[in-house]
Each structure stands twice: as C-alpha cells, then as structure tokens.
C-alpha cells in the first residue's frame, strides 16, 4: 500500500518491503511507522530476522529511536546519524547474510567512518543473494559510482549453510562525499564464465559432480569456462552440511550476470542431486544472460538507489525486464526522496526481426533515466 503522511511521518501498513522502508528511512532521515504487520496471521508481528535488522541499523547509526508495540504488529522507526565504523553482528539464521549485507552496501558510502563490518550467519540461503553474488556483481556496480576502490572489500572467512549457519564475512566500504552520475547503456557480449562450487560437511565428490554438470551445459555456450571448488573443512565448513554453486558471466563491457543454486536444507527430508543442481544453475545463468541489460536482475534496485542519490545530473542505464522488487523500490524512492524515473522500453533489432512466436525467446530492455538529488555525505568534508 502507498504511504500516508501523518505529522511528517510516513505511515505504511503490512510487512511487505519492510527492509526497503527502513533503508530509505535511514538514508532520508525521515521517520516511518509501519502498522498491521501480519496482524491477520496466526503468528502476528515482526519476525526475528526483522528485529535483527533493526538492531544492525542501530549499530551503524547514532541516535536511532525505535518503538515497538506489545504485539509487535506496529513499529515506529526514527533514524539516527550514519556513523559506520567497526561493527560486529550476528545475523538471524532465518535469512541469509545477504539480506543484511545488501543494506550495508547501500549505506556504506554515506557513513561518517569507513565501514568495517563482520557479519556471522548463513552465507548461502534460498531467500537471499549469496555473499559470492554480492562480491562478483554488486561491488563492481558500486565501484562505478565511487570510482576509487581503496578500502572496498568483501572477504568470505567461513561459509555457513542453513539451518545453523556458522559462516562469517568481512565487509569494508570507504566513505564518499557524493556519488558520480552514471551513463551505462552498453553491456557487451559474454567473454568468459567463472564459478565456485562449495561443499560443507559433505563428500568432496559432490562438488566435482556439480562442476561437471554445470560445465556440460555452459561449454555448449562458450569455451572459456572455469569453475573452482571450495572444499571447506573443520571450522571453516560452518555448522550444517550442504553444497551449492555460484556462476558469473562477464562481458567485454564489464557487466556481470550471476546465477546460484544450493542443496536442500539439512533436515528438510529433501534430497538434491549434484547433477541436477549444476544443470539448474547453468540454465539460470543462460536465462539471466538472455534478459540482458547492464546489470544482474536481482541488483536493479541497488542501481536505482545510487542513481537517485547521485549528483544533480542525468544518470541513465539500460537493464533487462524490471523485477517486481525493483518496481516497488522505485515507488518507495518517489515517496522518500521525490525522485521519479523515466522508463522506456527498448526494442532491439532481434525483436523486430523475430515473429510473434519467437517473442518468448527475447527479453525487452528498459532504459532507466533520472536526475540525481545531489545527496551529500555531510560527515565527509573532502572529495
């Protein structure tokens, strides 16, 4: 539901897009109130992972005020000043570390002190992007906005599979006074495919079988395919067994497309075939390449955020079909910052040459254009 403005407080209803609203509240400095959070459910109120997110935001800010109703179905969030610095946080194992890492990635450049965050928990989850995907695809996007990568780093110390996790990552992000505008309309042709297969507390042969299956698909598409294996042992293997794969396709225009797949959660009773897993991930990557655009579809919202917060100049980028999450995020950007994007469907030559029956094989591109609001990190006085 759209926001209602009450005494300069944005009021929302429902639990959808909870993370989006808290993130934009923190960046804009505008208070939000979210009501009727799962009020009709058998188990109403905030989930543990959502409360955990509020605690993380409290750690990277100073002066944040949170009021929670007794039933947990209503929360008032008044953001403080972004301070960053050294942060250690134990993430809720109901969600992946990526759920929290993406928020830090969005906030990092605008903190008072360079962010040095240690996050512990589930590094690979069905619900959230993995740390491998953030490292391979999201960091290069942020680099286009901040230009200098001194201090921008994501290190996987230990991997952790659900349900118990046990993984750990270190994320470092430099601060910037402002973000540069971006023109990114070419994505190029895929020149190589890289990947990593991890095996946690399972037989090493599992990883090798996943590699062979994925390569069997990808080599029909491109000869330059290399997939590394990460056989984690001892304490580095986390607390739960599992295995998975992350594939990255890189183009000659420095665009990165990602796909990932993981085994069924330990204790769920489901059995995952390594061959099926490798094939599934490879086909997902091919679909992501087909969608095209200058950015991976799961990271479109981050691109939109940084474009909107850039200097008062025009930024434009061509992406694949917009995800539902991105469409909602664009609506929230308008409510918090007053930023409106111009969206134009781009028809390619391939579209015009194909018949109606072939339309399913092509994906329309969308050109996103906006004028940045000139968001300034007031704590950062030098360029």
C-alpha positions as CSV (number, residue, x, y, z in Angstrom):
1,X,0.0,0.0,0.0
2,X,1.2,3.6,-0.7
3,X,2.4,5.7,2.3
4,X,0.2,8.0,4.2
5,X,1.8,11.2,5.6
6,X,0.9,11.9,9.3
7,X,2.8,14.7,11.1
8,X,5.7,14.3,8.7
9,X,5.9,10.6,9.4
10,X,5.4,8.1,6.5
11,X,2.9,5.5,7.6
12,X,2.7,2.1,5.9
13,X,0.6,-1.0,6.5
14,X,1.7,-4.6,6.2
15,X,5.1,-6.4,6.4
16,X,5.9,-6.3,2.6
17,X,9.1,-4.4,1.7
18,X,10.0,-3.8,5.4
19,X,13.7,-3.7,4.5
20,X,13.2,-1.2,1.7
21,X,11.4,1.2,4.0
22,X,13.9,1.1,6.9
23,X,16.8,1.6,4.4
24,X,15.2,4.6,2.8
25,X,14.2,6.0,6.2
26,X,17.8,5.8,7.4
27,X,19.2,7.5,4.2
28,X,16.5,10.2,4.1
29,X,16.3,10.9,7.8
30,X,12.5,10.6,7.7
31,X,10.7,8.7,10.4
32,X,8.4,5.8,9.4
33,X,5.6,4.0,11.1
34,X,4.6,0.5,9.9
35,X,1.3,-0.8,11.2
36,X,-0.7,-4.0,10.9
37,X,2.4,-6.2,10.5
38,X,1.0,-9.7,9.9
39,X,-2.0,-8.8,12.1
40,X,-4.1,-11.4,10.4
41,X,-1.6,-14.2,10.8
42,X,-1.7,-17.0,13.4
43,X,1.7,-15.7,14.5
44,X,1.4,-11.9,14.2
45,X,4.1,-9.2,14.4
46,X,7.7,-8.8,13.4
47,X,9.8,-11.9,12.7
48,X,13.1,-12.5,14.4
49,X,15.1,-11.6,11.3
50,X,13.3,-8.2,11.0
51,X,14.1,-7.3,14.6
52,X,17.7,-8.4,14.0
53,X,17.8,-6.0,11.0
54,X,16.7,-3.1,13.3
55,X,19.5,-4.0,15.7
56,X,22.0,-3.8,12.8
57,X,20.7,-0.4,11.7
58,X,21.0,0.8,15.3
59,X,24.7,-0.3,15.4
60,X,25.6,1.7,12.3
61,X,23.8,4.8,13.4
62,X,23.8,7.1,16.4
63,X,20.6,8.3,17.9
64,X,18.1,5.9,16.3
65,X,14.8,5.6,18.2
66,X,12.6,2.5,17.8
67,X,9.2,2.0,19.4
68,X,7.6,-1.4,19.1
69,X,4.0,-2.3,20.1
70,X,3.4,-5.0,22.7
71,X,2.1,-7.4,20.0
72,X,4.9,-6.5,17.6
73,X,2.4,-5.6,14.9
74,X,3.4,-1.9,14.8
75,X,6.8,-0.3,14.8
76,X,7.9,3.4,14.8
77,X,11.4,4.0,13.4
78,X,13.2,7.4,13.8
79,X,16.7,7.0,12.2
80,X,19.8,8.5,13.7
81,X,23.0,9.7,12.0
82,X,25.0,7.2,10.0
83,X,28.3,6.6,11.7
84,X,29.6,3.3,10.3
85,X,33.0,2.2,11.7
86,X,33.7,-1.2,13.3
87,X,30.6,-3.4,13.5
88,X,30.2,-7.0,14.5
89,X,26.8,-8.5,14.0
90,X,25.3,-12.0,14.4
91,X,22.7,-12.3,11.7
92,X,19.5,-14.2,12.3
93,X,19.7,-17.7,10.6
94,X,16.2,-17.4,9.3
95,X,17.6,-15.3,6.5
96,X,21.0,-15.3,4.7
97,X,23.8,-12.8,5.4
98,X,23.0,-11.2,2.0
99,X,19.7,-9.9,3.5
100,X,21.8,-7.7,5.8
101,X,24.9,-7.2,3.6
102,X,22.9,-5.5,0.9
103,X,21.7,-2.9,3.4
104,X,25.3,-2.2,4.5
105,X,26.3,-2.0,0.8
106,X,23.7,0.7,0.2
107,X,24.6,2.7,3.4
108,X,28.3,2.2,3.4
109,X,29.4,5.2,1.2
110,X,27.4,7.7,3.3
111,X,28.7,6.8,6.8
112,X,30.9,9.1,8.9
113,X,33.6,6.5,9.3
114,X,34.6,3.8,6.7
115,X,32.6,0.7,7.4
116,X,34.3,-2.4,8.7
117,X,31.6,-4.9,9.3
118,X,31.9,-8.5,10.5
119,X,28.6,-10.5,9.8
120,X,28.1,-14.0,11.1
121,X,25.3,-16.4,10.0
122,X,24.1,-18.3,6.9
123,X,26.2,-17.2,3.9
124,X,24.1,-19.1,1.3
125,X,20.3,-19.1,1.6
126,X,17.3,-19.8,-0.7
127,X,15.7,-16.5,0.1
128,X,18.6,-14.0,-0.3
129,X,21.6,-13.3,-2.5
130,X,24.8,-15.2,-1.5
131,X,28.0,-13.5,-0.5
132,X,29.5,-14.8,-3.7
133,X,27.0,-12.9,-5.8
134,X,27.4,-9.6,-3.9
135,X,31.2,-9.9,-4.3
136,X,31.1,-10.8,-8.0
137,X,28.2,-8.5,-9.2
138,X,27.3,-5.8,-6.7
139,X,30.8,-4.5,-5.7
140,X,31.6,-3.7,-9.4
141,X,28.4,-1.6,-9.6
142,X,29.2,0.4,-6.5
143,X,32.7,1.0,-7.9
144,X,31.2,2.7,-10.9
145,X,29.7,5.3,-8.6
146,X,32.6,5.8,-6.2
147,X,35.4,5.3,-8.8
148,X,38.2,4.6,-6.3
149,X,38.2,1.1,-4.7
150,X,40.6,1.9,-1.9
151,X,39.1,0.0,1.1
152,X,36.2,-1.6,-0.8
153,X,36.4,-5.3,0.1
154,X,34.3,-8.4,0.8
155,X,36.1,-11.4,2.3
156,X,34.5,-14.7,3.0
157,X,36.1,-16.0,6.2
158,X,33.9,-19.1,6.6
159,X,30.9,-20.4,4.7
160,X,27.7,-21.4,6.5
161,X,24.7,-23.4,5.3
162,X,21.2,-23.3,6.8
163,X,19.7,-24.1,9.2
164,X,22.5,-23.4,11.7
165,X,24.9,-21.2,9.7
166,X,28.3,-20.7,11.2
167,X,29.6,-18.6,8.4
168,X,31.4,-15.3,8.6
169,X,32.2,-12.5,6.2
170,X,34.1,-9.2,6.5
171,X,32.8,-6.2,4.5
172,X,34.8,-3.0,4.2
173,X,33.5,0.1,2.4
174,X,35.1,3.6,2.0
175,X,33.1,6.8,2.5
176,X,32.4,9.4,-0.2
177,X,31.0,12.9,-0.1
178,X,28.8,12.2,-3.1
179,X,28.3,9.6,-5.9
180,X,29.0,10.4,-9.5
181,X,26.3,10.3,-12.2
182,X,26.4,7.2,-14.4
183,X,25.7,6.6,-18.1
184,X,25.6,2.8,-18.7
185,X,23.8,1.8,-21.9
186,X,26.1,-1.0,-23.3
187,X,26.5,-4.4,-21.8
188,X,28.5,-6.1,-24.5
189,X,29.0,-9.8,-25.2
190,X,29.8,-12.6,-22.7
191,X,33.5,-13.4,-22.9
192,X,34.0,-15.8,-20.0
193,X,32.2,-17.7,-17.3
194,X,33.7,-18.3,-13.9
195,X,32.2,-20.0,-10.9
196,X,32.7,-21.6,-7.5
197,X,31.2,-24.7,-6.0
198,X,31.4,-25.1,-2.2
199,X,31.0,-28.3,-0.2
200,X,30.3,-28.0,3.5
201,X,30.5,-31.2,5.6
202,X,29.7,-33.4,2.7
203,X,31.8,-35.7,0.4
204,X,34.2,-33.7,-1.9
205,X,32.9,-35.8,-4.8
206,X,29.6,-33.8,-4.5
207,X,31.4,-30.6,-5.6
208,X,33.1,-32.3,-8.5
209,X,29.8,-33.7,-9.8
210,X,28.2,-30.3,-9.7
211,X,31.2,-28.8,-11.6
212,X,30.9,-31.4,-14.4
213,X,27.2,-31.0,-14.8
214,X,27.4,-27.2,-15.0
215,X,30.3,-27.2,-17.4
216,X,28.5,-29.7,-19.6
217,X,25.8,-27.0,-20.2
218,X,28.0,-23.9,-20.3
219,X,30.6,-25.3,-22.7
220,X,27.9,-25.5,-25.4
221,X,27.5,-21.8,-25.0
222,X,31.1,-20.6,-24.5
223,X,34.6,-22.3,-24.5
224,X,36.1,-20.1,-21.7
225,X,34.5,-21.7,-18.6
226,X,36.4,-22.3,-15.3
227,X,34.7,-23.4,-12.1
228,X,36.7,-23.5,-8.9
229,X,35.8,-25.8,-6.0
230,X,35.9,-24.7,-2.3
231,X,36.2,-27.8,-0.2
232,X,35.6,-26.4,3.3
233,X,36.9,-28.4,6.3
234,X,36.7,-28.2,10.0
235,X,35.5,-24.9,11.5
236,X,35.5,-23.3,8.0
237,X,32.7,-25.6,7.0
238,X,30.1,-24.0,9.2
239,X,27.6,-25.8,11.4
240,X,25.4,-27.5,8.9
241,X,26.1,-29.8,5.8
242,X,25.3,-28.5,2.3
243,X,26.7,-27.7,-1.1
244,X,26.0,-25.2,-3.8
245,X,27.2,-23.3,-6.9
246,X,27.6,-19.7,-8.0
247,X,28.2,-18.9,-11.6
248,X,29.3,-15.5,-13.1
249,X,29.3,-14.5,-16.7
250,X,31.5,-11.4,-17.5
251,X,31.0,-9.4,-20.7
252,X,33.6,-7.3,-22.6
253,X,31.8,-4.2,-21.2
254,X,32.4,-5.3,-17.5
255,X,28.8,-6.4,-16.9
256,X,28.4,-9.3,-14.6
257,X,25.4,-11.7,-14.7
258,X,25.0,-14.2,-11.8
259,X,23.1,-17.4,-11.0
260,X,23.3,-19.6,-8.0
261,X,21.7,-22.8,-6.6
262,X,22.2,-24.7,-3.4
263,X,21.2,-28.1,-2.0
264,X,18.1,-28.6,0.1
265,X,18.3,-27.6,3.7
266,X,19.7,-30.2,6.1
267,X,16.8,-31.8,8.0
268,X,14.2,-31.0,5.4
269,X,14.0,-34.5,4.1
270,X,14.5,-33.5,0.5
271,X,17.4,-34.9,-1.5
272,X,19.3,-32.8,-4.0
273,X,21.2,-34.4,-6.9
274,X,24.5,-32.7,-7.7
275,X,23.9,-33.2,-11.4
276,X,20.5,-31.5,-11.3
277,X,21.9,-28.7,-9.2
278,X,24.7,-27.9,-11.6
279,X,22.4,-28.0,-14.6
280,X,19.8,-25.9,-12.9
281,X,22.3,-23.1,-12.1
282,X,23.7,-23.2,-15.6
283,X,20.2,-22.8,-17.1
284,X,19.5,-19.9,-14.7
285,X,22.6,-18.1,-15.9
286,X,21.7,-18.5,-19.5
287,X,18.3,-17.0,-18.7
288,X,19.9,-14.1,-16.9
289,X,22.1,-13.5,-20.0
290,X,19.0,-13.7,-22.2
291,X,17.4,-11.0,-20.1
292,X,20.5,-8.8,-20.8
293,X,20.9,-5.2,-19.7
294,X,23.9,-3.7,-17.9
295,X,23.2,-5.3,-14.6
296,X,22.0,-8.5,-13.0
297,X,18.3,-8.5,-12.4
298,X,18.5,-9.1,-8.6
299,X,20.6,-5.9,-8.2
300,X,18.5,-3.5,-10.2
301,X,17.1,-1.8,-7.0
302,X,20.6,-1.0,-5.8
303,X,21.5,0.6,-9.1
304,X,18.3,2.7,-8.9
305,X,19.2,3.8,-5.4
306,X,22.7,5.0,-6.3
307,X,21.4,6.7,-9.5
308,X,18.8,8.6,-7.5
309,X,21.3,9.7,-4.8
310,X,23.9,10.8,-7.3
311,X,24.9,14.4,-8.2
312,X,22.3,16.7,-9.7
313,X,22.9,15.4,-13.2
314,X,21.3,12.9,-15.5
315,X,22.0,9.2,-14.9
316,X,20.8,6.5,-17.3
317,X,21.2,2.8,-17.5
318,X,19.6,0.1,-19.7
319,X,18.5,-3.0,-17.8
320,X,16.6,-6.2,-18.5
321,X,12.9,-6.5,-17.6
322,X,12.3,-4.9,-14.2
323,X,11.7,-7.2,-11.3
324,X,8.7,-6.8,-9.1
325,X,11.0,-5.9,-6.2
326,X,12.6,-3.1,-8.3
327,X,9.2,-1.7,-9.3
328,X,8.2,-1.4,-5.6
329,X,11.6,0.2,-4.8
330,X,11.1,2.9,-7.4
331,X,7.7,3.7,-5.8
332,X,9.4,4.0,-2.4
333,X,12.1,6.2,-3.9
334,X,9.4,8.6,-5.0
335,X,7.8,8.6,-1.6
336,X,11.0,9.2,0.4
337,X,13.1,11.4,-1.9
338,X,10.6,12.6,-4.6
339,X,12.7,11.0,-7.3
340,X,10.9,9.9,-10.4
341,X,12.5,7.6,-13.1
342,X,11.7,7.8,-16.7
343,X,11.3,4.3,-18.0
344,X,11.5,3.5,-21.8
345,X,11.1,0.0,-23.3
346,X,14.0,-0.6,-25.7
347,X,13.2,-2.7,-28.7
348,X,16.3,-4.4,-30.2
349,X,16.9,-5.4,-33.8
350,X,16.4,-9.0,-32.8
351,X,12.9,-8.2,-31.6
352,X,12.0,-6.6,-34.9
353,X,13.3,-9.5,-36.9
354,X,11.5,-12.2,-34.9
355,X,8.0,-13.3,-35.4
356,X,5.3,-13.3,-32.7
357,X,6.0,-17.0,-31.9
358,X,9.6,-16.2,-31.2
359,X,9.0,-13.3,-28.9
360,X,9.3,-15.5,-25.8
361,X,13.0,-16.0,-26.6
362,X,13.8,-12.3,-26.3
363,X,13.6,-10.0,-23.3
364,X,12.7,-6.3,-23.7
365,X,15.2,-3.9,-22.2
366,X,14.2,-0.9,-20.1
367,X,16.1,2.3,-20.2
368,X,16.0,3.9,-16.7
369,X,16.7,7.7,-16.6
370,X,16.7,10.0,-13.6
371,X,18.2,13.2,-12.3
372,X,20.1,12.7,-9.1
373,X,19.1,14.6,-6.0
374,X,22.7,15.6,-5.1
375,X,22.7,13.5,-1.9
376,X,25.7,14.7,0.2
377,X,27.5,12.8,2.9
378,X,27.7,15.7,5.4
379,X,30.2,13.9,7.5
380,X,32.7,13.7,4.6
381,X,34.1,17.2,4.0
382,X,36.8,16.4,1.4
383,X,36.2,14.8,-2.0
